């Protein structure tokens, strides 16, 4: 009932983890693989091991999470060597174009990986702007990636866009290159969350500025899923603000083929997938649907 397909890869459930949450160590990746998650995505990797930003670098309250992890990861070869029993996506987030090229070429030869999710939207690297917000850099970079002629399916993790012109500009670049799927959205960059017990910012890095996730970002996630569903031929993976099965259903209504869970996975652990799969199944049954294709993209609008 919840089966789906992204970029030609079959998933038994359309629900899986968002990159960054509980997916940095091999043990965490194995735990995801043994859960009822439909797939597994790794933490975004860089060329070298990174310790990441000083802690505390994650904080949450009832409506949102904030993180500034600073790309703490074990380096791309670590993720390239892991074998899982589920479709395994490696997220790549190089600190330079050259680093990205090196990692993409290496990971492309790894048959244990099904797809690469190229992250154009990390908001937490001190002194670096997001490629996804710099359309000239993004266009030039994706042309070079395209020229490699990757064997693996390639997706992009996009930042949230808020302006209709930006949706059009990003889509134009995407449509000029061979991109198989888009993951919409990464966290909302550079928010502040206050710890109301102490009147202090929730996290230490960047004086409290970090990427926002959780239920507050759902509306922006849905609009981004909808726009890129309309403007590109890519499969869309929704990400943002999913707490329950109805939230997944809403992402699919907007056009998502699969949906990732970030903040709620961090709060609840991998049993979140059992609960959300069940809840999504119930919403579908209540409407007489037995497959995602019966309602994907079928969002109603006023006449
Ligand atoms: C980090 C945060 C992100 O949102 C991302 O896309 C990649 C890395 C981080 O701070 O580690």
Boltz pocket constraint, residues with backbone or C-beta under 6 A from the ligand:
constraints:
  - pocket:
      binder: B
      contacts: [[A, 20], [A, 44], [A, 67], [A, 68], [A, 69], [A, 70], [A, 71], [A, 72], [A, 93], [A, 119], [A, 121], [A, 122], [A, 123], [A, 124], [A, 125], [A, 186], [A, 187], [A, 211]]
      max_distance: 6.0
